[in-house]
């Protein structure tokens, strides 16, 4: 399950201008979002991607709880989820227009423990 909400004012511009970069280590990324945008430190350190591309004005965040989602299994499909996020951000939901200024939060995921069911 995933939800979408608007990005904080100015955040899209910070991403596009590379004031913040997805390639930063988790600690630095977390400190930036906590200090400048008052994000919870755990959420800030759980950013998976900016999109489309690494400087697009959208964010994908793993907001799942370890008590509810097997993080090891989730990480086995992380690349596929990020790829889907990149594609959806670039193509948009209706008119093949890019999405802008949206934070996507993954809240829950049910992932098969069988590799064959995950495409692996």
MOPAC internal coordinates of N, CA, C and O (Angstrom, degrees):
PM7 1SCF
backbone

  N    0.0000 0     0.00 0     0.00 0    0    0    0
  C    1.4352 1     0.00 0     0.00 0    1    0    0
  C    1.5282 1   107.65 1     0.00 0    2    1    0
  O    1.2310 1   121.70 1   -35.85 1    3    2    1
  N    1.3163 1   114.35 1   144.15 1    3    2    1
  C    1.4598 1   120.62 1  -177.42 1    5    3    2
  C    1.5212 1   108.94 1  -142.18 1    6    5    3
  O    1.2310 1   120.82 1   -32.31 1    7    6    5
  N    1.3252 1   116.05 1   147.69 1    7    6    5
  C    1.4607 1   120.43 1   172.74 1    9    7    6
  C    1.5246 1   108.27 1  -123.75 1   10    9    7
  O    1.2310 1   121.24 1   -19.93 1   11   10    9
  N    1.3192 1   115.23 1   160.07 1   11   10    9
  C    1.4603 1   121.38 1   177.35 1   13   11   10
  C    1.5158 1   108.44 1  -126.73 1   14   13   11
  O    1.2310 1   121.12 1   -37.78 1   15   14   13
  N    1.3264 1   115.46 1   142.22 1   15   14   13
  C    1.4617 1   120.67 1   177.53 1   17   15   14
  C    1.5261 1   108.23 1  -148.14 1   18   17   15
  O    1.2310 1   119.94 1   -19.48 1   19   18   17
  N    1.3219 1   117.72 1   160.52 1   19   18   17
  C    1.4713 1   119.97 1  -179.21 1   21   19   18
  C    1.5272 1   111.72 1   -66.48 1   22   21   19
  O    1.2310 1   121.23 1   -31.90 1   23   22   21
  N    1.3211 1   115.25 1   148.10 1   23   22   21
  C    1.4622 1   120.29 1   172.39 1   25   23   22
  C    1.5224 1   109.67 1   -73.17 1   26   25   23
  O    1.2310 1   121.15 1   -22.80 1   27   26   25
  N    1.3043 1   115.40 1   157.20 1   27   26   25
  C    1.4491 1   121.34 1   175.44 1   29   27   26
  C    1.5306 1   109.51 1   -64.49 1   30   29   27
  O    1.2310 1   120.63 1   -31.20 1   31   30   29
  N    1.3162 1   116.40 1   148.80 1   31   30   29
  C    1.4608 1   121.79 1  -179.47 1   33   31   30
  C    1.5318 1   110.23 1   -57.51 1   34   33   31
  O    1.2310 1   121.02 1   -50.83 1   35   34   33
  N    1.3133 1   115.66 1   129.17 1   35   34   33
  C    1.4589 1   121.90 1   178.11 1   37   35   34
  C    1.5134 1   114.74 1    92.14 1   38   37   35
  O    1.2310 1   119.72 1   164.32 1   39   38   37
  N    1.3316 1   118.14 1   -15.68 1   39   38   37
  C    1.4579 1   120.81 1  -176.28 1   41   39   38
  C    1.5268 1   112.01 1   -69.05 1   42   41   39
  O    1.2310 1   119.77 1   137.74 1   43   42   41
  N    1.3186 1   118.04 1   -42.26 1   43   42   41
  C    1.4663 1   120.41 1   178.73 1   45   43   42
  C    1.5279 1   110.49 1   -57.99 1   46   45   43
  O    1.2310 1   120.71 1   138.06 1   47   46   45
  N    1.3073 1   116.24 1   -41.94 1   47   46   45
  C    1.4625 1   120.59 1   179.29 1   49   47   46
  C    1.5279 1   111.26 1   -65.89 1   50   49   47
  O    1.2310 1   120.12 1   140.52 1   51   50   49
  N    1.3322 1   117.38 1   -39.48 1   51   50   49
  C    1.4657 1   120.10 1   177.25 1   53   51   50
  C    1.5241 1   111.12 1   -61.90 1   54   53   51
  O    1.2310 1   120.31 1   142.65 1   55   54   53
  N    1.3328 1   117.02 1   -37.35 1   55   54   53
  C    1.4695 1   120.43 1   178.45 1   57   55   54
  C    1.5262 1   109.89 1   -69.66 1   58   57   55
  O    1.2310 1   120.51 1   130.31 1   59   58   57
  N    1.3262 1   116.63 1   -49.69 1   59   58   57
  C    1.4673 1   120.49 1  -177.36 1   61   59   58
  C    1.5265 1   112.20 1   -63.98 1   62   61   59
  O    1.2310 1   119.93 1   145.27 1   63   62   61
  N    1.3213 1   117.74 1   -34.73 1   63   62   61
  C    1.4668 1   121.80 1   179.03 1   65   63   62
  C    1.5239 1   112.45 1   -84.78 1   66   65   63
  O    1.2310 1   120.92 1  -179.26 1   67   66   65
  N    1.3294 1   115.85 1     0.74 1   67   66   65
  C    1.4647 1   123.73 1   179.88 1   69   67   66
  C    1.5223 1   112.81 1    60.69 1   70   69   67
  O    1.2310 1   120.91 1  -149.52 1   71   70   69
  N    1.3419 1   115.86 1    30.48 1   71   70   69
  C    1.4609 1   121.00 1   170.58 1   73   71   70
  C    1.5214 1   108.50 1   -67.06 1   74   73   71
  O    1.2310 1   120.93 1   149.47 1   75   74   73
  N    1.3304 1   115.82 1   -30.53 1   75   74   73
  C    1.4605 1   123.55 1   173.02 1   77   75   74
  C    1.5265 1   106.42 1  -126.76 1   78   77   75
  O    1.2310 1   120.85 1   -38.01 1   79   78   77
  N    1.3394 1   115.99 1   141.99 1   79   78   77
  C    1.4605 1   120.19 1  -176.61 1   81   79   78
  C    1.5177 1   110.60 1  -130.76 1   82   81   79
  O    1.2310 1   121.16 1   -40.60 1   83   82   81
  N    1.3211 1   115.38 1   139.40 1   83   82   81
  C    1.4654 1   120.85 1  -178.87 1   85   83   82
  C    1.5317 1   111.13 1   -65.12 1   86   85   83
  O    1.2310 1   119.65 1   158.07 1   87   86   85
  N    1.3181 1   118.27 1   -21.93 1   87   86   85
  C    1.4580 1   121.72 1  -179.50 1   89   87   86
  C    1.5202 1   114.83 1   -77.30 1   90   89   87
  O    1.2310 1   120.21 1   172.25 1   91   90   89
  N    1.3362 1   117.20 1    -7.75 1   91   90   89
  C    1.4581 1   119.59 1   177.40 1   93   91   90
  C    1.5234 1   109.81 1   -64.01 1   94   93   91
  O    1.2310 1   120.63 1   -25.55 1   95   94   93
  N    1.3467 1   116.40 1   154.45 1   95   94   93
  C    1.4622 1   118.27 1   175.53 1   97   95   94
  C    1.5330 1   109.11 1   -67.29 1   98   97   95
  O    1.2310 1   121.13 1   -19.87 1   99   98   97
  N    1.3159 1   115.44 1   160.13 1   99   98   97
  C    1.4737 1   120.86 1  -173.90 1  101   99   98
  C    1.5199 1   112.92 1   -59.21 1  102  101   99
  O    1.2310 1   120.57 1   143.92 1  103  102  101
  N    1.3152 1   116.51 1   -36.08 1  103  102  101
  C    1.4649 1   119.40 1  -179.25 1  105  103  102
  C    1.5268 1   110.94 1   -65.57 1  106  105  103
  O    1.2310 1   120.40 1   132.10 1  107  106  105
  N    1.3222 1   116.83 1   -47.90 1  107  106  105
  C    1.4662 1   121.02 1  -179.90 1  109  107  106
  C    1.5294 1   110.68 1   -64.13 1  110  109  107
  O    1.2310 1   120.46 1   137.34 1  111  110  109
  N    1.3253 1   116.73 1   -42.66 1  111  110  109
  C    1.4647 1   121.39 1   178.22 1  113  111  110
  C    1.5223 1   109.93 1   -61.61 1  114  113  111
  O    1.2310 1   120.79 1   135.49 1  115  114  113
  N    1.3269 1   116.10 1   -44.51 1  115  114  113
  C    1.4587 1   121.03 1   179.13 1  117  115  114
  C    1.5154 1   112.64 1   -61.33 1  118  117  115
  O    1.2310 1   120.72 1   135.72 1  119  118  117
  N    1.3165 1   116.23 1   -44.28 1  119  118  117
  C    1.4681 1   120.22 1   179.73 1  121  119  118
  C    1.5265 1   111.60 1   -63.53 1  122  121  119
  O    1.2310 1   120.48 1   140.02 1  123  122  121
  N    1.3381 1   116.68 1   -39.98 1  123  122  121
  C    1.4644 1   120.10 1   178.99 1  125  123  122
  C    1.5275 1   110.56 1   -60.89 1  126  125  123
  O    1.2310 1   120.39 1   129.17 1  127  126  125
  N    1.3290 1   116.86 1   -50.83 1  127  126  125
  C    1.4632 1   120.41 1  -176.85 1  129  127  126
  C    1.5262 1   111.98 1   -69.05 1  130  129  127
  O    1.2310 1   120.30 1   144.56 1  131  130  129
  N    1.3183 1   117.03 1   -35.44 1  131  130  129
  C    1.4582 1   119.77 1   178.76 1  133  131  130
  C    1.5277 1   110.73 1   -68.55 1  134  133  131
  O    1.2310 1   120.27 1   136.16 1  135  134  133
  N    1.3086 1   117.08 1   -43.84 1  135  134  133
  C    1.4607 1   121.37 1  -177.32 1  137  135  134
  C    1.5241 1   112.67 1   -73.32 1  138  137  135
  O    1.2310 1   120.46 1   129.91 1  139  138  137
  N    1.3300 1   116.72 1   -50.09 1  139  138  137
  C    1.4655 1   119.72 1  -172.49 1  141  139  138
  C    1.5275 1   113.49 1   -83.20 1  142  141  139
  O    1.2310 1   120.20 1   146.87 1  143  142  141
  N    1.3435 1   117.22 1   -33.13 1  143  142  141
  C    1.4645 1   119.86 1  -173.82 1  145  143  142
  C    1.5247 1   113.54 1  -121.15 1  146  145  143
  O    1.2310 1   120.15 1  -171.54 1  147  146  145
  N    1.3197 1   117.32 1     8.46 1  147  146  145
  C    1.4659 1   123.13 1   175.61 1  149  147  146
  C    1.5282 1   113.02 1    58.13 1  150  149  147
  O    1.2310 1   120.66 1  -144.64 1  151  150  149
  N    1.3369 1   116.34 1    35.36 1  151  150  149
  C    1.4579 1   120.50 1   176.51 1  153  151  150
  C    1.5248 1   109.22 1   -76.73 1  154  153  151
  O    1.2310 1   120.92 1   -27.31 1  155  154  153
  N    1.3108 1   115.84 1   152.69 1  155  154  153
  C    1.4544 1   122.55 1   168.95 1  157  155  154
  C    1.5305 1   106.97 1   -62.51 1  158  157  155
  O    1.2310 1   119.87 1   -43.02 1  159  158  157
  N    1.3301 1   117.84 1   136.98 1  159  158  157
  C    1.4625 1   121.25 1  -175.05 1  161  159  158
  C    1.5295 1   112.10 1   -61.28 1  162  161  159
  O    1.2310 1   119.71 1   143.09 1  163  162  161
  N    1.3261 1   118.16 1   -36.91 1  163  162  161
  C    1.4659 1   120.07 1   179.44 1  165  163  162
  C    1.5190 1   111.49 1   -66.94 1  166  165  163
  O    1.2310 1   120.27 1   137.97 1  167  166  165
  N    1.3251 1   117.09 1   -42.03 1  167  166  165
  C    1.4686 1   120.41 1   177.61 1  169  167  166
  C    1.5241 1   109.93 1   -64.53 1  170  169  167
  O    1.2310 1   120.69 1   138.61 1  171  170  169
  N    1.3141 1   116.29 1   -41.39 1  171  170  169
  C    1.4614 1   120.51 1  -178.86 1  173  171  170
  C    1.5239 1   111.62 1   -63.85 1  174  173  171
  O    1.2310 1   120.44 1   146.18 1  175  174  173
  N    1.3100 1   116.77 1   -33.82 1  175  174  173
  C    1.4642 1   120.26 1   179.03 1  177  175  174
  C    1.5208 1   112.47 1   -85.00 1  178  177  175
  O    1.2310 1   120.36 1   178.68 1  179  178  177
  N    1.3232 1   116.91 1    -1.32 1  179  178  177
  C    1.4635 1   121.61 1  -179.29 1  181  179  178
  C    1.5225 1   112.24 1  -107.10 1  182  181  179
  O    1.2310 1   120.32 1  -161.47 1  183  182  181
  N    1.3207 1   116.99 1    18.53 1  183  182  181
  C    1.4642 1   120.33 1   176.98 1  185  183  182
  C    1.5221 1   108.22 1   -71.96 1  186  185  183
  O    1.2310 1   121.04 1   -52.96 1  187  186  185
  N    1.3249 1   115.62 1   127.04 1  187  186  185
  C    1.4585 1   120.68 1   179.91 1  189  187  186
  C    1.5181 1   112.38 1   -94.88 1  190  189  187
  O    1.2310 1   120.18 1   143.32 1  191  190  189
  N    1.3334 1   117.27 1   -36.68 1  191  190  189
  C    1.4662 1   118.54 1  -173.40 1  193  191  190
  C    1.5151 1   111.31 1  -162.31 1  194  193  191
  O    1.2310 1   121.69 1   -24.66 1  195  194  193
  N    1.3300 1   114.38 1   155.34 1  195  194  193
  C    1.4564 1   122.73 1   163.32 1  197  195  194
  C    1.5310 1   104.60 1  -105.40 1  198  197  195
  O    1.2310 1   120.33 1   -30.01 1  199  198  197
  N    1.3070 1   116.98 1   149.99 1  199  198  197
  C    1.4518 1   116.23 1  -179.28 1  201  199  198
  C    1.5073 1   113.22 1  -159.40 1  202  201  199
  O    1.2310 1   119.24 1   -18.22 1  203  202  201
  N    1.3069 1   119.05 1   161.78 1  203  202  201
  C    1.4694 1   123.74 1    -6.43 1  205  203  202
  C    1.5307 1   111.10 1   -70.90 1  206  205  203
  O    1.2310 1   120.85 1   -27.28 1  207  206  205
  N    1.2734 1   115.99 1   152.72 1  207  206  205
  C    1.4652 1   125.74 1  -172.71 1  209  207  206
  C    1.5262 1   109.21 1    62.71 1  210  209  207
  O    1.2310 1   120.15 1     4.08 1  211  210  209
  N    1.2801 1   117.32 1  -175.92 1  211  210  209
  C    1.4669 1   120.28 1  -176.08 1  213  211  210
  C    1.5173 1   113.78 1   -82.38 1  214  213  211
  O    1.2310 1   120.17 1   176.67 1  215  214  213
  N    1.3261 1   117.28 1    -3.33 1  215  214  213
  C    1.4637 1   120.28 1   179.34 1  217  215  214
  C    1.5216 1   111.62 1  -125.81 1  218  217  215
  O    1.2310 1   120.51 1  -160.12 1  219  218  217
  N    1.3327 1   116.63 1    19.88 1  219  218  217
  C    1.4646 1   120.24 1   178.19 1  221  219  218
  C    1.5164 1   111.44 1   -78.52 1  222  221  219
  O    1.2310 1   120.30 1   -25.93 1  223  222  221
  N    1.3235 1   117.03 1   154.07 1  223  222  221
  C    1.4659 1   122.22 1  -172.22 1  225  223  222
  C    1.5301 1   114.95 1   -84.67 1  226  225  223
  O    1.2310 1   120.23 1  -141.82 1  227  226  225
  N    1.3283 1   117.16 1    38.18 1  227  226  225
  C    1.4655 1   122.48 1   176.21 1  229  227  226
  C    1.5201 1   108.06 1  -134.58 1  230  229  227
  O    1.2310 1   120.90 1   -23.25 1  231  230  229
  N    1.3323 1   115.88 1   156.75 1  231  230  229
  C    1.4651 1   120.68 1  -177.25 1  233  231  230
  C    1.5254 1   109.62 1  -132.05 1  234  233  231
  O    1.2310 1   121.03 1   -40.83 1  235  234  233
  N    1.3316 1   115.63 1   139.17 1  235  234  233
  C    1.4609 1   122.61 1   172.76 1  237  235  234
  C    1.5229 1   107.44 1  -111.24 1  238  237  235
  O    1.2310 1   120.75 1   -55.37 1  239  238  237
  N    1.3389 1   116.18 1   124.63 1  239  238  237
  C    1.4649 1   122.29 1  -176.72 1  241  239  238
  C    1.5236 1   109.76 1  -123.35 1  242  241  239
  O    1.2310 1   120.66 1   -47.10 1  243  242  241
  N    1.3247 1   116.34 1   132.90 1  243  242  241
  C    1.4636 1   121.57 1   172.01 1  245  243  242
  C    1.5268 1   107.27 1   -84.06 1  246  245  243
  O    1.2310 1   120.72 1   -78.06 1  247  246  245
  N    1.3193 1   116.22 1   101.94 1  247  246  245
  C    1.4651 1   121.73 1  -178.70 1  249  247  246
  C    1.5303 1   110.80 1  -108.60 1  250  249  247
  O    1.2310 1   121.02 1  -154.61 1  251  250  249
  N    1.3464 1   115.66 1    25.39 1  251  250  249
  C    1.4601 1   119.96 1   178.94 1  253  251  250
  C    1.5252 1   109.81 1   -78.60 1  254  253  251
  O    1.2310 1   120.98 1   -23.59 1  255  254  253
  N    1.3156 1   115.73 1   156.41 1  255  254  253
  C    1.4618 1   121.81 1   178.17 1  257  255  254
  C    1.5236 1   109.69 1   -99.96 1  258  257  255
  O    1.2310 1   119.74 1   -47.32 1  259  258  257
  N    1.3331 1   118.10 1   132.68 1  259  258  257
  C    1.4623 1   120.38 1   179.75 1  261  259  258
  C    1.5266 1   113.24 1   -57.94 1  262  261  259
  O    1.2310 1   120.17 1   152.97 1  263  262  261
  N    1.3175 1   117.29 1   -27.03 1  263  262  261
  C    1.4637 1   119.99 1   179.20 1  265  263  262
  C    1.5293 1   112.01 1   -74.90 1  266  265  263
  O    1.2310 1   120.08 1   165.00 1  267  266  265
  N    1.3353 1   117.46 1   -15.00 1  267  266  265
  C    1.4641 1   121.23 1  -177.48 1  269  267  266
  C    1.5265 1   113.82 1  -113.25 1  270  269  267
  O    1.2310 1   120.09 1   155.51 1  271  270  269
  N    1.3243 1   117.44 1   -24.49 1  271  270  269
  C    1.4615 1   121.88 1  -176.71 1  273  271  270
  C    1.5221 1   108.97 1  -129.78 1  274  273  271
  O    1.2310 1   120.76 1   -46.25 1  275  274  273
  N    1.3317 1   116.15 1   133.75 1  275  274  273
  C    1.4576 1   121.01 1   176.53 1  277  275  274
  C    1.5319 1   107.93 1   -72.81 1  278  277  275
  O    1.2310 1   120.63 1   -75.13 1  279  278  277
  N    1.3315 1   116.41 1   104.87 1  279  278  277
  C    1.4675 1   121.12 1  -175.84 1  281  279  278
  C    1.5303 1   112.05 1   -63.60 1  282  281  279
  O    1.2310 1   120.12 1   148.04 1  283  282  281
  N    1.3328 1   117.38 1   -31.96 1  283  282  281
  C    1.4622 1   119.43 1   177.62 1  285  283  282
  C    1.5214 1   110.84 1   -64.64 1  286  285  283
  O    1.2310 1   120.47 1   136.07 1  287  286  285
  N    1.3350 1   116.70 1   -43.93 1  287  286  285
  C    1.4647 1   119.91 1   177.25 1  289  287  286
  C    1.5263 1   110.63 1   -66.05 1  290  289  287
  O    1.2310 1   120.51 1   138.35 1  291  290  289
  N    1.3209 1   116.63 1   -41.65 1  291  290  289
  C    1.4614 1   120.17 1   179.62 1  293  291  290
  C    1.5283 1   110.41 1   -59.34 1  294  293  291
  O    1.2310 1   120.45 1   139.47 1  295  294  293
  N    1.3161 1   116.75 1   -40.53 1  295  294  293
  C    1.4661 1   119.85 1   179.91 1  297  295  294
  C    1.5233 1   112.95 1   -67.17 1  298  297  295
  O    1.2310 1   119.95 1   157.81 1  299  298  297
  N    1.3397 1   117.71 1   -22.19 1  299  298  297
  C    1.4670 1   119.49 1   177.14 1  301  299  298
  C    1.5219 1   111.62 1   -70.21 1  302  301  299
  O    1.2310 1   119.95 1   157.37 1  303  302  301
  N    1.3169 1   117.71 1   -22.63 1  303  302  301
  C    1.4712 1   121.13 1   179.79 1  305  303  302
  C    1.5297 1   112.05 1  -112.04 1  306  305  303
  O    1.2310 1   120.63 1  -172.09 1  307  306  305
  N    1.3113 1   116.39 1     7.91 1  307  306  305
  C    1.4724 1   120.57 1  -177.45 1  309  307  306
  C    1.5268 1   112.41 1   -55.17 1  310  309  307
  O    1.2310 1   120.05 1   131.78 1  311  310  309
  N    1.3282 1   117.50 1   -48.22 1  311  310  309
  C    1.4679 1   120.24 1  -178.17 1  313  311  310
  C    1.5258 1   111.60 1   -59.25 1  314  313  311
  O    1.2310 1   120.46 1   140.40 1  315  314  313
  N    1.3163 1   116.73 1   -39.60 1  315  314  313
  C    1.4701 1   120.28 1   178.73 1  317  315  314
  C    1.5219 1   111.27 1   -66.83 1  318  317  315
  O    1.2310 1   120.41 1   139.97 1  319  318  317
  N    1.3232 1   116.82 1   -40.03 1  319  318  317
  C    1.4701 1   120.75 1   178.43 1  321  319  318
  C    1.5246 1   110.01 1   -65.20 1  322  321  319
  O    1.2310 1   120.24 1   135.79 1  323  322  321
  N    1.3181 1   117.15 1   -44.21 1  323  322  321
  C    1.4681 1   120.92 1   179.03 1  325  323  322
  C    1.5284 1   110.20 1   -63.27 1  326  325  323
  O    1.2310 1   120.26 1   138.19 1  327  326  325
  N    1.3219 1   117.11 1   -41.81 1  327  326  325
  C    1.4643 1   120.56 1   178.40 1  329  327  326
  C    1.5288 1   110.71 1   -61.23 1  330  329  327
  O    1.2310 1   120.02 1   137.53 1  331  330  329
  N    1.3288 1   117.56 1   -42.47 1  331  330  329
  C    1.4612 1   121.45 1   176.82 1  333  331  330
  C    1.5170 1   111.94 1   -63.93 1  334  333  331
  O    1.2310 1   120.41 1   139.96 1  335  334  333
  N    1.3244 1   116.81 1   -40.04 1  335  334  333
  C    1.4645 1   121.64 1   176.49 1  337  335  334
  C    1.5265 1   110.55 1   -62.33 1  338  337  335
  O    1.2310 1   120.29 1   135.18 1  339  338  337
  N    1.3282 1   117.06 1   -44.82 1  339  338  337
  C    1.4651 1   120.66 1   179.22 1  341  339  338
  C    1.5299 1   110.70 1   -60.44 1  342  341  339
  O    1.2310 1   120.80 1   133.87 1  343  342  341
  N    1.3165 1   116.08 1   -46.13 1  343  342  341
  C    1.4627 1   120.59 1  -179.80 1  345  343  342
  C    1.5244 1   110.94 1   -63.02 1  346  345  343
  O    1.2310 1   120.20 1   132.03 1  347  346  345
  N    1.3295 1   117.21 1   -47.97 1  347  346  345
  C    1.4660 1   121.06 1  -178.31 1  349  347  346
  C    1.5285 1   111.33 1   -64.34 1  350  349  347
  O    1.2310 1   119.96 1   142.60 1  351  350  349
  N    1.3176 1   117.68 1   -37.40 1  351  350  349
  C    1.4706 1   121.16 1   178.09 1  353  351  350
  C    1.5258 1   111.24 1   -65.63 1  354  353  351
  O    1.2310 1   121.12 1   143.05 1  355  354  353
  N    1.3187 1   115.47 1   -36.95 1  355  354  353
  C    1.4644 1   120.59 1  -178.40 1  357  355  354
  C    1.5289 1   111.92 1   -76.32 1  358  357  355
  O    1.2310 1   120.27 1   139.63 1  359  358  357
  N    1.3384 1   117.09 1   -40.37 1  359  358  357
  C    1.4651 1   121.72 1  -173.54 1  361  359  358
  C    1.5209 1   114.00 1   -92.91 1  362  361  359
  O    1.2310 1   119.85 1   157.96 1  363  362  361
  N    1.3283 1   117.90 1   -22.04 1  363  362  361
  C    1.4605 1   120.67 1   179.61 1  365  363  362
  C    1.5175 1   112.95 1    73.17 1  366  365  363
  O    1.2310 1   120.25 1   -14.64 1  367  366  365
  N    1.3332 1   117.12 1   165.36 1  367  366  365
  C    1.4591 1   121.03 1  -175.07 1  369  367  366
  C    1.5298 1   114.93 1   -81.88 1  370  369  367
  O    1.2310 1   119.29 1   156.88 1  371  370  369
  N    1.3273 1   118.97 1   -23.12 1  371  370  369
  C    1.4611 1   119.89 1  -172.83 1  373  371  370
  C    1.5195 1   114.83 1  -126.57 1  374  373  371
  O    1.2310 1   119.71 1   125.68 1  375  374  373
  N    1.2906 1   118.16 1   -54.32 1  375  374  373
  C    1.4734 1   122.36 1  -166.82 1  377  375  374
  C    1.5190 1   113.93 1  -111.94 1  378  377  375
  O    1.2310 1   119.95 1  -158.28 1  379  378  377
  N    1.3141 1   117.70 1    21.72 1  379  378  377
  C    1.4569 1   121.67 1  -177.20 1  381  379  378
  C    1.5272 1   111.81 1    53.85 1  382  381  379
  O    1.2310 1   121.19 1  -141.66 1  383  382  381
  N    1.3317 1   115.33 1    38.34 1  383  382  381
  C    1.4627 1   122.86 1   176.10 1  385  383  382
  C    1.5279 1   108.04 1  -112.20 1  386  385  383
  O    1.2310 1   119.91 1   -41.11 1  387  386  385
  N    1.3307 1   117.78 1   138.89 1  387  386  385
  C    1.4659 1   119.87 1  -179.84 1  389  387  386
  C    1.5282 1   112.58 1   -59.67 1  390  389  387
  O    1.2310 1   121.53 1   -32.18 1  391  390  389
  N    1.3111 1   114.68 1   147.82 1  391  390  389
  C    1.4654 1   122.05 1   175.37 1  393  391  390
  C    1.5232 1   107.51 1   -86.51 1  394  393  391
  O    1.2310 1   120.35 1   -33.99 1  395  394  393
  N    1.3362 1   116.94 1   146.01 1  395  394  393
  C    1.4687 1   121.65 1   178.80 1  397  395  394
  C    1.5193 1   110.87 1  -134.36 1  398  397  395
  O    1.2310 1   121.32 1   -35.66 1  399  398  397
  N    1.3376 1   115.09 1   144.34 1  399  398  397
  C    1.4664 1   122.76 1   171.01 1  401  399  398
  C    1.5251 1   114.35 1    63.65 1  402  401  399
  O    1.2310 1   120.32 1  -138.39 1  403  402  401
  N    1.3233 1   117.00 1    41.61 1  403  402  401
  C    1.4619 1   120.58 1  -178.74 1  405  403  402
  C    1.5282 1   110.14 1  -124.59 1  406  405  403
  O    1.2310 1   121.27 1   -43.68 1  407  406  405
  N    1.3297 1   115.17 1   136.32 1  407  406  405
  C    1.4644 1   122.92 1   172.98 1  409  407  406
  C    1.5242 1   106.84 1  -104.80 1  410  409  407
  O    1.2310 1   120.46 1   -59.87 1  411  410  409
  N    1.3286 1   116.73 1   120.13 1  411  410  409
  C    1.4560 1   122.46 1   176.81 1  413  411  410
  C    1.5203 1   107.92 1  -101.87 1  414  413  411
  O    1.2310 1   120.61 1   -53.63 1  415  414  413
  N    1.3317 1   116.44 1   126.37 1  415  414  413
  C    1.4599 1   121.59 1  -179.87 1  417  415  414
  C    1.5237 1   109.43 1  -114.38 1  418  417  415
  O    1.2310 1   120.79 1   -57.14 1  419  418  417
  N    1.3225 1   116.09 1   122.86 1  419  418  417
  C    1.4585 1   121.01 1   172.89 1  421  419  418
  C    1.5219 1   106.40 1   -81.51 1  422  421  419
  O    1.2310 1   120.31 1   -61.58 1  423  422  421
  N    1.3269 1   117.01 1   118.42 1  423  422  421
  C    1.4618 1   121.55 1  -177.76 1  425  423  422
  C    1.5192 1   112.94 1  -101.36 1  426  425  423
  O    1.2310 1   120.48 1   149.05 1  427  426  425
  N    1.3207 1   116.68 1   -30.95 1  427  426  425
  C    1.4585 1   120.55 1  -176.89 1  429  427  426
  C    1.5189 1   108.48 1  -155.43 1  430  429  427
  O    1.2310 1   120.68 1   -28.85 1  431  430  429
  N    1.3173 1   116.30 1   151.15 1  431  430  429
  C    1.4558 1   121.45 1   177.39 1  433  431  430
  C    1.5185 1   108.51 1  -152.38 1  434  433  431
  O    1.2310 1   120.87 1   -45.33 1  435  434  433
  N    1.3071 1   115.93 1   134.67 1  435  434  433
  C    1.4615 1   121.47 1   174.58 1  437  435  434
  C    1.5211 1   106.25 1  -110.25 1  438  437  435
  O    1.2310 1   120.97 1   -66.46 1  439  438  437
  N    1.3228 1   115.75 1   113.54 1  439  438  437
  C    1.4543 1   121.56 1  -174.24 1  441  439  438
  C    1.5151 1   108.93 1  -122.38 1  442  441  439
  O    1.2310 1   121.05 1   -48.84 1  443  442  441
  N    1.3106 1   115.60 1   131.16 1  443  442  441
  C    1.4560 1   120.67 1  -179.42 1  445  443  442
  C    1.5258 1   110.43 1   -65.65 1  446  445  443
  O    1.2310 1   120.39 1   -42.79 1  447  446  445
  N    1.3293 1   116.86 1   137.21 1  447  446  445
  C    1.4645 1   118.97 1   175.97 1  449  447  446
  C    1.5341 1   112.19 1   -73.78 1  450  449  447
  O    1.2310 1   120.27 1   167.64 1  451  450  449
  N    1.3452 1   117.10 1   -12.36 1  451  450  449
  C    1.4662 1   121.71 1  -179.48 1  453  451  450
  C    1.5278 1   110.14 1   -85.54 1  454  453  451
  O    1.2310 1   119.59 1   -61.22 1  455  454  453
  N    1.3291 1   118.39 1   118.78 1  455  454  453
  C    1.4683 1   120.54 1  -179.12 1  457  455  454
  C    1.5301 1   113.50 1   -55.35 1  458  457  455
  O    1.2310 1   119.87 1   143.35 1  459  458  457
  N    1.3216 1   117.85 1   -36.65 1  459  458  457
  C    1.4684 1   120.44 1  -179.20 1  461  459  458
  C    1.5225 1   111.63 1   -62.20 1  462  461  459
  O    1.2310 1   120.19 1   146.92 1  463  462  461
  N    1.3154 1   117.24 1   -33.08 1  463  462  461
  C    1.4657 1   121.21 1   179.56 1  465  463  462
  C    1.5228 1   111.63 1   -75.87 1  466  465  463
  O    1.2310 1   120.43 1   162.93 1  467  466  465
  N    1.3368 1   116.79 1   -17.07 1  467  466  465
  C    1.4674 1   121.60 1   178.68 1  469  467  466
  C    1.5176 1   111.33 1   -97.63 1  470  469  467
  O    1.2310 1   120.31 1  -176.26 1  471  470  469
  N    1.3224 1   117.01 1     3.74 1  471  470  469
  C    1.4582 1   120.20 1  -179.64 1  473  471  470
  C    1.5169 1   113.03 1    86.05 1  474  473  471
  O    1.2310 1   120.47 1  -166.34 1  475  474  473
  N    1.3383 1   116.71 1    13.66 1  475  474  473
  C    1.4607 1   119.29 1  -177.04 1  477  475  474
  C    1.4799 1   113.54 1  -117.31 1  478  477  475
  O    1.2310 1   120.10 1   180.00 1  479  478  477

